Amino acid sequence: MPNNLTTILYTAHTHTTGGRDGRGQSVDGELDLPLSPPGSGRPGTNPKQLFAIGWSACFIGALRRAGQKYNIRLPDDVAVDADVSLGNTADGGFALAAQLTVRLPGLAAEEKEKLVAEAHQICPYSKATRGNIEVGFVML
């Protein structure tokens, strides 16, 4: 067991072949996707898209938890749009940056800010990226 987890709640088991020109599959058979490099125009998704969808879904779960903590009811149509960018760094390497647009219609600006700040503290994707990539938020 990883040393930072006291209890494992779920483990995703996947198998990927061929890298960005291959295929990614979950061991349980629920996911089977062709992969392609970003911007190639070839069939398939790329790791940045998968990461963006995963983070968005997880962040909505964290928003729900934050809503429970602060007794704020989330709107039924809460949504998160994630823009994950791949770019070059000054040292010739690569890095990611992200912007999450959080849609919480009908809530006051202060409620949105409170929920997003708390969700960003508890979301496992946010924790994993904190200090590693630039992350920005837009609240609508």
N, C-alpha and C positions, 0 to 999 in steps of 0.2 A: 504494500500500500504506500502511495506517496506520503512523505512525512508531514506534509502540511494539511492533510485531510484526517479528521478524526473519524468520519463515517463517509463511505462512498455511497452516494445516492443513485448514481447511474454511470455507466461507462459505455461510450460509443465505440464499437469495434468496426473498423473499416479496412478495406484492402484497395490499394491504388497501384496501377501499373502504367508505365509509359509517361509519367509526369504530366506535363501540360498537353501532351498529345495522346493521352491514354484514356483510362477509364477509372472512375471511382465508384466503389460499391460498399454498401454496408453489409456486414456479415449476415444480418438477419434477412437480407433480400429486399428490404423496403426502399432502398435507394440504389439506383444504378444509372450513373450519368457518364456520358462521354465528356471528355475534357478537351479544351483548346486554349491556346495562348490568348491573353487579353488583346482585343482589337484585331484578331486574325480574320474574323469573318467566317471562320470554319464552324461547323456544327459543334455544339457542346458549350458547357459553362467553364468558368475559370475560378481559381481559388479565391480571388478577390470577391467575386459575386457570392460564393458560398459563405465566406467570412461575413460579408455584409448582411446576408439574410439571417445567419445564425446570431449575429450580434443584435440585429433588430428584434428578433423574436425573444431573445433572452432579456433585452432591455424592457420590452413590454411586460414581461413577467416581473421584473424588478420594479417597474412603475406600479404594478398592482400591489406588490408588497409595501411599497412606500405609501400608497393610498390607504392601505389598512392601518399603517402606523400612524398616519396623520388624520385618519377618519375623513378622507376625501374620496368621494366616489368618482372613479374614472368613467369618462364617457364610453358608450358602447363602441363607438367608432374610433377609439384611440389607434394611432398608427405611428410607425417610425420609418422614415426614409433614410437609408444609410448610403452615403457616398464615400467609398473607400478608394483612395488614389494611390497608385504606385508611381514612384518617381526616383530620379537620381539624386544622390547626395554629393556634396562637395568633394568627398574623397573618392568618388567614382563608383560607390556602391549603390544600393537600392534601399528605399524605405517606404513605409506606408504613412498616410495621413487619412483622417476620417472626419466627416461631418455628419452628425445625426440630426435630422429634422424631426422633432417630436410634435405630433399633432394631437392636441388635447382640447378639442372644440368645446366651448361652453364654460371652461374654467377661467378664473381670474388669473392675471399675469403672475401674481405672487404665489398662487397655488401651483401653477405650472413650474415656476422656478424651484419651489420647494420639492416637488415631486421629482423633477429631473435631477436636481442636486443629490437627493437621497438615492435615487435609482443608480446614478453613476458611482456612488460609493459601494453599493451592494451587488451590482451586476458582475458576474464572473468575467465576462468579456472586458468590461471597463477596468476591472482589477488587473487583468492580464496585460492590458495595453497601457495602463497608467505609467507615465514616465518613459515609455518606449516609443510611442508615436504621438504626433500632434492630433488632438481631438477637439472639435468645436461643436457647439450646439446651436440650433435655431428652434425656437418654440413658437408654434402656431396654435 
